[in-house]
Amino acid sequence: MKTAFWFRRDLRVYGNEALIDAVNEGAQDALFFYCKSQWLQHNVASIQLDLLERRLIELGKQLNEFGITLHIIEADRFATLPALLENVCKEKGITRLYANKEYEVNEIARDDACSQRLELKLYDGDVIAKPGTVLTGSGEMFKVFTPFKKAWLKCFAGQHFHFPSWPLDKRKHAEFAEPDFFSATMESEKWPVDDNAIVAIVNRFIKDKLTDYKEDRDFPAIKGTSGLSPYLALGVVSPKQLIAQIQLHYPEVLENPSKAEFCWVNEIIWREFYRHLIVAFPKLCKGFNFNEKYNAVSWRDDNQAFERWCQGNTGYPIVDAAMRQLNKTGWMHNRLRMIVASFLTKHLLIDWRKGEAYFMSKLIDGDLASNNGGWQWAASTGCDAQPYFRIFNPITQSEKFDPDGSFIRTYVPELKNVPAKHIHFPHDYLNAFGGGDKYVAALVDHKEARARALDAFKV
Ligand SMILES: Cc1cc2nc3c(=O)[nH]c(=O)nc-3n(C[C@H](O)[C@H](O)[C@H](O)COP(=O)(O)OP(=O)(O)OC[C@H]3O[C@@H](n4cnc5c(N)ncnc54)[C@H](O)[C@@H]3O)c2cc1C
């Protein structure tokens, strides 16, 4: 019986329990199926593909040092993968595969089909709580985050996570050849892919930022969040590893949810909540509202407004700065994701599914569960979502979270000389002092748009 490891969105050697078990079973081969057309069909951003390719090359080199060969195989779609997998395994004499689960509907169907052709041992390496295990007293999925979090903490408070030790010594130092079907765009080059650099990012965050996270996390001009989402999305780091690292400095972090350092762990639990949700409600992977009562909302079909939102030309500086940050860097601050998603779904009354797809096509950290969760939260159609009548005012959000306008000035250069007092909605100022033609007029009037959204949702 020959064992191998199948990499998916778990692109790490260390802290990868499924890989360690495969290696302990004697695995010397690892597989990765590069399913570009399947991913493109799901709008995966080119910047994320670039990060994935760069990380795979890094991983291939790392594994080589331990005498493990990573085979990166070009595949078309998940539907054809089981047959391809069977052929590849036959050719290499592989009869048993270890892998980490992915929780989206297509991925689950792919694994079911593959399990019928050969032995597939699946682990839950992308989460701390295995989906389907944090449940209400009557065995159902929570529909509200706070009790989910309490139940999650009940399961894990008192536990100390640790890094499982890696079982192999270095054996050889071979080069790993980059597959010729990789695009090598280097769009993602600002995100390092080697473990030393990533560990340094994690440690710096824990040491310098974790205790201020609660205070700083909502201000896009401050680097107050971890920036680890691209790595979590590809499994370059795992949530368990991150909590283990925090526990080295704050051993009681899970026992003291009121302490500042817990606030960041809370976000990791949101990530777990959304993973639990897509498994409990597979319709979320298929574009359905979580809350069916909102199926009656008539979204507006306004391509011009959608295009202006995508390009960051709505005339609301905080929205425009955020969208331009996304288009330019492939990442957007969480507060801004909430503001622009609310603006699209409430002010423009455009279907959240269009925003969800656009985000996916641009984000380096694109992740179905968190993206869908975030969009349905903002659109009020989701599980434990923002109530429909709470509509973010993009001007007061801007005054609150970018008070001196420094974030806006970074991405909307046409406003760089506008004083802080006027920058959040600069139209009167620009008209009075010249320059009204430099910045785009507001796409909608806040009050009117708010009233229109309330009417549409009341229906
Ligand atoms: C409309 C919308 C769309 C989103 N789309 C995605 C997406 O495609 N991929 C993605 O990873 N996150 C998404 N998020 C969640 C969140 O915005 C990002 O995870 C966060 O901005 C990433 O930055 P960070 O790593 O510095 O986060 P930190 O604040 O340092 O948080 C640490 C980690 O916790 C997780 N996390 C943080 N906030 C959330 C949240 N609200 N929901 C779920 N997990 C969270 C992420 O994995 C993040 O890396 C979305 C949020 C909204 C409102």
The ligand as a Gaussian input file, in Angstrom:
#p B3LYP/6-31G(d) Opt

LIG

0 1
 C      -18.289000      42.048000       2.519000
 C      -17.140000      41.281000       3.163000
 C      -16.431000      40.366000       2.400000
 C      -15.372000      39.644000       2.982000
 N      -14.674000      38.735000       2.212000
 C      -13.669000      37.998000       2.787000
 C      -12.951000      37.044000       2.024000
 O      -13.226000      36.798000       0.843000
 N      -11.939000      36.371000       2.647000
 C      -11.610000      36.591000       3.964000
 O      -10.681000      35.969000       4.476000
 N      -12.309000      37.468000       4.705000
 C      -13.309000      38.199000       4.167000
 N      -13.987000      39.108000       4.924000
 C      -13.671000      39.225000       6.377000
 C      -12.598000      40.273000       6.736000
 O      -12.876000      41.491000       6.115000
 C      -11.179000      39.836000       6.351000
 O      -10.935000      38.533000       6.827000
 C      -10.143000      40.762000       6.995000
 O      -10.336000      42.082000       6.547000
 C       -8.760000      40.280000       6.625000
 O       -7.777000      41.141000       7.128000
 P       -6.806000      40.677000       8.284000
 O       -6.190000      39.372000       7.967000
 O       -5.889000      41.822000       8.564000
 O       -7.823000      40.471000       9.465000
 P       -7.648000      40.418000      11.066000
 O       -8.497000      41.508000      11.602000
 O       -6.227000      40.389000      11.439000
 O       -8.367000      39.067000      11.437000
 C       -7.675000      37.827000      11.507000
 C       -8.345000      36.798000      10.655000
 O       -9.657000      36.527000      11.125000
 C      -10.512000      36.255000      10.034000
 N      -11.556000      37.277000       9.991000
 C      -11.464000      38.565000      10.357000
 N      -12.645000      39.190000      10.215000
 C      -13.504000      38.274000       9.740000
 C      -14.865000      38.308000       9.396000
 N      -15.615000      39.396000       9.523000
 N      -15.429000      37.178000       8.921000
 C      -14.716000      36.049000       8.793000
 N      -13.408000      35.944000       9.111000
 C      -12.806000      37.049000       9.584000
 C       -9.670000      36.316000       8.773000
 O       -9.241000      35.034000       8.438000
 C       -8.526000      37.211000       9.213000
 O       -7.350000      37.007000       8.466000
 C      -15.047000      39.845000       4.354000
 C      -15.792000      40.784000       5.104000
 C      -16.828000      41.486000       4.510000
 C      -17.596000      42.484000       5.341000

